[in-house]
Amino acid sequence: MNNQINLVLSVANRLKGTEKGTFNNSRKWEVNCPYCGRRSGMIGLVKTRDYYLYKCPACEKSISLKTLVKDKFPDLKKELHQQENPWHPIKNRVPRGSAKNKRSFKDKQESRSLAQEIMMKGKIGNLSSQ
């Protein structure tokens, strides 16, 4: 997930991490563990490439990057939310044009029927002043 790479770099920087080697054929960062303090933590992309994983073999902690951010870095929650939901549409927007002059389908059909009837009478010559 390339859209989370900025978040990964922020977390790795805060945990004094360095990019070192690969994990599941993608980049891997070795970091200080925020739980036990040892230099054995690792951040890498899972095999399905859906999300990043944090793992520390010393304290046997294995959680998603999303959970790590929520637990240890609450100030990065906004960036995490923006990475997950990058598009925010305009809500409750009033469409262009006037909505008060809208006619129902039934009204449109009745006026078409009336117009058709007038045209048919005009072609036949039975149009009389009413």
C-alpha positions as a printed NumPy array, in Angstrom:
array([[  0.   ,   0.   ,   0.   ],
       [  1.907,   2.981,  -1.286],
       [ -0.572,   5.415,   0.211],
       [  0.611,   4.474,   3.74 ],
       [  4.321,   4.901,   3.059],
       [  4.373,   8.437,   4.5  ],
       [  2.843,   7.141,   7.728],
       [  5.377,   4.293,   7.864],
       [  8.226,   6.745,   7.402],
       [  6.858,   8.993,  10.176],
       [  6.544,   6.085,  12.621],
       [  9.966,   4.676,  11.683],
       [ 11.544,   8.101,  12.179],
       [  9.989,   8.472,  15.641],
       [ 11.19 ,   5.   ,  16.624],
       [ 14.723,   5.766,  15.37 ],
       [ 14.35 ,   3.259,  12.577],
       [ 16.44 ,   2.515,   9.526],
       [ 15.502,   0.815,   6.313],
       [ 17.283,  -2.505,   6.317],
       [ 16.658,  -5.519,   4.112],
       [ 13.37 ,  -6.831,   2.807],
       [ 10.312,  -8.516,   4.214],
       [  7.956, -10.36 ,   1.808],
       [  9.882,  -8.867,  -1.139],
       [  9.241,  -5.289,   0.002],
       [ 10.998,  -2.687,   2.116],
       [ 11.587,  -3.36 ,   5.829],
       [ 12.438,  -0.962,   8.665],
       [ 14.216,  -1.969,  11.873],
       [ 13.048,   0.177,  14.771],
       [ 13.242,   0.501,  18.554],
       [ 10.309,  -1.3  ,  20.133],
       [  7.923,   1.155,  21.839],
       [  6.764,  -1.651,  24.166],
       [ 10.033,  -3.198,  25.416],
       [ 12.592,  -0.582,  24.278],
       [ 14.911,  -3.013,  22.49 ],
       [ 16.244,  -2.524,  18.976],
       [ 14.417,  -5.583,  17.651],
       [ 11.187,  -4.135,  16.201],
       [ 10.387,  -4.443,  12.529],
       [  7.856,  -2.762,  10.204],
       [  7.064,  -4.434,   6.895],
       [  4.341,  -5.086,   4.349],
       [  2.332,  -8.323,   4.725],
       [  2.172, -10.885,   1.888],
       [ -1.254,  -9.791,   0.696],
       [  0.07 ,  -6.194,   0.495],
       [ -3.051,  -4.912,   2.261],
       [ -1.421,  -3.307,   5.299],
       [  1.834,  -2.832,   7.179],
       [  2.731,  -4.985,  10.179],
       [  4.784,  -4.185,  13.278],
       [  6.596,  -7.143,  14.893],
       [  8.974,  -7.416,  17.836],
       [ 10.379, -10.898,  18.476],
       [ 11.814,  -9.845,  21.876],
       [  8.459,  -9.047,  23.486],
       [  6.454, -11.167,  21.008],
       [  4.319,  -8.204,  19.928],
       [  2.763,  -8.438,  16.469],
       [  0.198,  -5.788,  15.494],
       [ -0.853,  -3.788,  12.483],
       [  0.634,  -0.366,  11.884],
       [ -2.838,   1.11 ,  12.338],
       [ -3.072,  -0.331,  15.87 ],
       [  0.471,   0.831,  16.678],
       [ -0.394,   4.38 ,  15.653],
       [ -3.597,   4.341,  17.722],
       [ -1.783,   2.973,  20.804],
       [  1.53 ,   4.839,  20.799],
       [  1.186,   7.834,  18.452],
       [ -2.259,   9.428,  18.894],
       [ -1.058,  12.624,  17.208],
       [ -0.679,  10.671,  13.918],
       [ -4.315,   9.509,  13.935],
       [ -5.33 ,  12.339,  11.617],
       [ -2.692,  11.338,   9.065],
       [ -3.807,   7.706,   9.378],
       [ -7.419,   8.687,   8.762],
       [ -6.422,  10.736,   5.699],
       [ -4.463,   7.78 ,   4.328],
       [ -7.446,   5.448,   4.749],
       [-10.047,   7.918,   3.411],
       [ -8.305,  10.135,   0.884],
       [-11.473,  11.393,  -0.8  ],
       [-14.109,  13.458,   1.004],
       [-17.022,  14.394,  -1.27 ],
       [-19.21 ,  17.455,  -0.821],
       [-22.286,  16.405,   1.106],
       [-25.8  ,  17.844,   0.865],
       [-24.95 ,  19.922,  -2.169],
       [-27.919,  21.612,  -3.82 ],
       [-28.052,  20.732,  -7.529],
       [-27.885,  23.492, -10.1  ],
       [-31.165,  24.824, -11.384],
       [-34.487,  25.288,  -9.759],
       [-36.047,  22.262,  -8.132],
       [-39.37 ,  24.001,  -7.477],
       [-40.462,  23.879, -11.146],
       [-40.161,  20.114, -11.43 ],
       [-43.197,  18.374, -12.819],
       [-44.116,  14.824, -12.015],
       [-44.046,  12.068, -14.603],
       [-47.839,  11.923, -14.615],
       [-48.127,  15.674, -15.339],
       [-45.629,  15.4  , -18.208],
       [-47.521,  12.469, -19.722],
       [-50.86 ,  14.307, -19.479],
       [-49.481,  17.397, -21.222],
       [-47.932,  15.245, -23.979],
       [-51.208,  13.433, -24.438],
       [-53.097,  16.72 , -24.682],
       [-50.583,  18.11 , -27.178],
       [-50.813,  14.922, -29.273],
       [-54.61 ,  15.163, -29.273],
       [-54.502,  18.816, -30.42 ],
       [-52.059,  17.972, -33.212],
       [-54.227,  15.087, -34.428],
       [-57.331,  17.28 , -34.498],
       [-55.378,  19.966, -36.371],
       [-54.289,  17.473, -39.044],
       [-57.788,  16.156, -39.528],
       [-59.316,  19.605, -39.543],
       [-61.663,  19.084, -36.625],
       [-60.076,  21.856, -34.608],
       [-62.805,  24.066, -33.282],
       [-62.577,  26.959, -30.911],
       [-63.364,  25.786, -27.445]])
